[in-house]
Amino acid sequence: MEGEAMVTERSGADILIEALTDLGVEVVFGYPGGAVLPIYDAIFNQTRIRHILVRQEGGAVHAAEGYARATGKPGVVLVTSGPGATNAVTGIVDALMDSIPLVIITGQVPTGLIGTDAFQECDTIGITRHCTKHNYLVKDPAKLGDIVHEAFHIATSGRPGPVVIDLPKDVQVATAAYRKPGTANLPHKGYRPQVKADPSLIGAAVEMIASAKRPILYTGGGIINSGPAASQLLRELQRLTGAPVTSTLMGLGAYPASGDAWLGMLGMHGTYEANMAMHGCDLMICLGARYDDRVTGRLDAFSPDSTKIHIDIDRASHNKTVQVDLPIVGDVGRAMEDMIKMWKASQHHKPDLTAWWAQIEEWRARDSLYFPPSDTEIMPQEAVRRLHEATKARKPIITTEVGQHQMWAALYMGFEGPNKWLTSGGLGTMGYGLPAAIGAQLGNPNALVIDVAGEASIQMNIQELATATQYKLPVKVFILNNEYMGMVRQWQDLTYGGRHSHSYSDSLPDFVKLAEAYGWTGIRIEGPDELDAGIARMLETDGPVMVDCRVSKVANCFPMIPSGAAHTEMILHANEVSGEMDDEAKALV
Amino acid sequence: MHIRTEKAERHTLSVLVDNEAGILARIAGLFSARGYNIESLTVADVTEDEKISRITIVTSGPRGVIDQIISQLDRLIPVHKVTDLTELGAHVERELALVKVRGTGDHRIEALRLAEVYRARVLDATTSSFVFEVTGGSEKIDKFLELMREVGLIEVARTGVAAIARGRDAA
């Protein structure tokens, strides 16, 4: 080129690897196939990026989610076209619902074949358009570098989420120049997430907190996404204001479970004190949560007498289900920092909340996490509690599948810091926990990573046992085996007169033999007297371990706000269970 | 149990977007995925370099839903700006319709006379038909079509609503 230094051209596949390296990517979770062979060849010829071969593409996305959630860095996935892409969709939706930063690179048939129903062709862009934060079809290798950089920027900034880059095979082979772009050169000029909140709104929030008699901090996954500093800021904000703290499922760990102001998780399976305090508060300060239906219960009865402040980086989260009085757009960590500064500058004293705390203590005295003990069988709550006792000193990273075991882990594990709790909250994806644990372990090689699982969920991505074996990842899987899809069975008990339609886990594999077949250690725990020893053996065994912990078959998960009920209508214990519900309740999620 | 519906308001939204492949599917899909109504949608590029398009959407829903629609549109990556022209107040809305009418004798004469009243232009004529071009607000066009039905309406093509704020400044 005249007047310019010659820029070396390289293939789209090499540009992709170069851009990923420039972005600091260390690990890619993937599975090869025809439409990504040029990329896999480029991976073969380099050492900077580590590729982790999963056993099904769905596992790759959950592993990337686990990696992202446990490290705070974006997770990266590489899959082929057609079935590779469609297998990835569940994880992509999961990441969208839980605001997990992911970049998913999907192979596509060559541009000339798009639209011809070619082998392993599917409309990946069409399929993922509404379950990604954004997606791209790249038709020109010269644009690939900018797109990869923008994809990471979009995935990790604002409200994080998954971004798909669909890369036709000919674009992987064709050559172009690559230069590392600056943020100013990125294609979408209109994307400018608002990070800093309006100071006048922050000031208004501070005054409202200072004069509240019954405030509550309702915290969510946004605090985890904002970074570890946000969890520290939450603790300081709590110290200054004296307000009690509750959290959504996604926000566990932002405030320590051992903290004095901790009320436990709120919502459908939240504690009595958390839900009653949400109902009875005069000021609700929602920090990075989104008034999910699992949190609010019946909307027209949700915290009727409170003024509501809602800080969220996503403007669309405001007034989506619950009308709030003071919506504030911005990063929740930055907003808390500003609130703390303004609180100190205004020389506010810690408000006198004696009466409010006295009321909360009365609710706490109901001991909603009580469960009937048993000498003859392992209560699942007890199993989780013992697991917590045995592991808490090592600050484990806990992942879960979805169902009763997930709620028991949320209620009885006790999280002291952020990025230690990885669970599928919004989408509720069974099969999340094992691959997520693999991803978390890769990002934290020395950490104790445990997937608290159910015997039904674990089978949904059981093939990933081999991934852990291949990469020598010492993840532990602790199965609470009650031989039921327990949460389905629980709803059938509560709502459908105990008709257990297809919720029995029939023909279960022998999990110990299964573990051994994959090169894992398998341990079975049959009764209460074996529980502590079994957990200890799991912890002292090197390498991956799967524990089949046989628990009470009939235990259900309480406390619970039944579908369609208000926070004040909690079922605390199993003996309060009713048998059948009306159609209005049956129609609710 | 029966399904309940809430009272809806009609709003005209003006959305400036990057003119890129798939943008219309992104917008239309957002509406269908979240169960919002589209009564009319028009799109064309509006800058000299053809990089920005204006999409005009007429939607209806309860107040809270309209606010959600605006927020949801606003967070799409290629969207630059969303303006609720109905909320803004002073704006103009126009639509164009091509209307084919067939008839002879009195019907034919009546069709021409009505077209004149509605300032519709004749774009095509045969001894037994006309194609009229009529512009105006949606209500005017609805009314014109209602009249044409009585004198031999055959088919209609409508552009949907284009709208812009009044006054010297961009909305």
Interface residues (C-beta under 8 A of the other chain):
Chain A: I125 G126 R129 H130 K133 H134 L137 I154 G158 R159 P187 H188 K189 G190 Y191 D314 R315 A316 H318 N319 K320 Q323 D583 E584 A587
Chain B: M1 L16 V17 D18 A21 G22 A25 R26 G29 L30 A33 G64 D67 Q68 S71 Q72 D74 R75 L76 I77 P78 V79 H80 K81
